[in-house]
Amino acid sequence: MKKKKLTPTNSAELLYKTLIGFVGLNLKYDDAMGEPNKEVLKARAANYGLIREAIISADFINLKGLEKEYRDYMAAVDLKVLKIRDRSEKGGKE
């Protein structure tokens, strides 16, 4: 499989398509439920920021060929999260 060239335009196209999809979902939800309040709008803005960062990061990782390193790092982080959860359930004691 031929790799795509790393360009901001490719990532921007992917980001635009994804965000337009989310805007469409939100508009459909608003049509069914009524106008959103400030808390919903604030949460949506935060979600859009997370989506933006995730798409750009994932595209960069894939286009740079860093998938294995990323999966390894993600597995290490997941393991630490489990240890933190277990420690938290024990009342913070090791």
MIFI-340624 format. One record per residue (C-alpha): residue in one letter; z, y, x. Coordinates in steps of 0.25 Angstrom, whole numbers, padded with zeros to 4 digits, always signed. Layout:
<pts>
aZYX...
</pts>
This chain:
<pts>
m+0000+0000+0000k-0004+0014+0005k+0008+0023+0007k+0006+0037+0000k+0007+0049+0010l+0020+0057+0009t+0017+0070+0002p+0025+0079-0006t+0014+0079-0017n+0015+0064-0019s+0030+0065-0021a+0029+0078-0030e+0019+0070-0039l+0028+0059-0041l+0040+0068-0043y+0032+0076-0053k+0028+0064-0061t+0042+0059-0062l+0049+0072-0066i+0038+0074-0077g+0042+0061-0082f+0057+0064-0082v+0054+0077-0089g+0046+0070-0100l+0057+0060-0102n+0067+0072-0103l+0058+0079-0113k+0057+0067-0122y+0072+0065-0121d+0074+0080-0125d+0064+0078-0137a+0073+0067-0142m+0087+0072-0139g+0085+0088-0139e+0086+0098-0129p+0095+0094-0117n+0108+0101-0113k+0111+0108-0100e+0118+0095-0095v+0105+0087-0097l+0096+0097-0091k+0105+0097-0079a+0105+0082-0078r+0090+0082-0079a+0088+0092-0068a+0097+0084-0059n+0089+0071-0062y+0076+0078-0059g+0082+0082-0045l+0086+0068-0043i+0072+0063-0047r+0065+0073-0038e+0073+0069-0026a+0072+0054-0029i+0056+0054-0031i+0054+0063-0018s+0064+0054-0010a+0058+0041-0015d+0043+0046-0012f+0047+0050+0002i+0054+0037+0005n+0042+0029+0000l+0032+0037+0006k+0039+0037+0020g+0041+0022+0019l+0056+0023+0019e+0058+0013+0008k+0066+0003+0016e+0075+0013+0022y+0077+0019+0009r+0081+0006+0002d+0090+0002+0013y+0097+0016+0012m+0098+0015-0003a+0104+0001-0002a+0114+0006+0008v+0118+0018-0001d+0119+0008-0013l+0129-0001-0005k+0137+0012-0002v+0137+0016-0017l+0142+0002-0021k+0153+0003-0010i+0157+0017-0015r+0157+0011-0030d+0166+0000-0026r+0176+0009-0018s+0176+0018-0030e+0179+0007-0040k+0191+0003-0030g+0197+0017-0031g+0191+0022-0018k+0198+0012-0010e+0191+0004+0001
</pts>
